[in-house]
């Protein structure tokens, strides 16, 4: 999901933001949206590292991306609340905080079963 979104933001930022329901900024800002796409794609690519790795690699990726997702979800939610971003960005908030919750549960569950 993140890998594909990152590639889409990189290749066609205005189109991708439109699909998200977010207001598309002026042309001069699309370069920054592409930069965001690189980061989003890199987070998505990190899951591929865990996919073929060890359980320890999976835990490391889930832990790292949990921090990224919680941070991005919180930031976008606050940014919408204070009027910095439009409501279209709530899709990012809900997706990232939802994924962070699932990842936290998976990490907690793993710890709980071996306590």
VENGI-V388551 format. One record per pair of residues at least 24 apart in sequence whose C-alpha atoms are under 8 Angstrom apart, sorted by sequence separation. I is the first residue (numbers start at 1). J is the second residue. If there is no record, write none. Layout:
# VENGI-V388551
I	J
I	J
This chain:
# VENGI-V388551
9	33
10	34
72	96
73	97
9	34
10	35
10	36
70	96
9	36
10	37
69	96
70	97
9	37
10	38
69	97
8	37
9	38
6	36
7	37
69	99
70	100
6	37
7	38
69	100
5	37
6	38
6	39
66	99
67	100
6	40
7	41
66	100
5	40
6	41
65	100
5	41
6	42
3	40
4	41
66	103
2	40
3	41
6	44
66	104
2	41
3	42
3	43
4	44
63	103
2	43
3	44
62	103
63	104
2	44
3	45
1	44
2	45
63	107
62	107
59	107
23	86
22	86
22	87
23	88
21	87
22	88
21	88
22	89
20	88
21	89
20	89
20	91
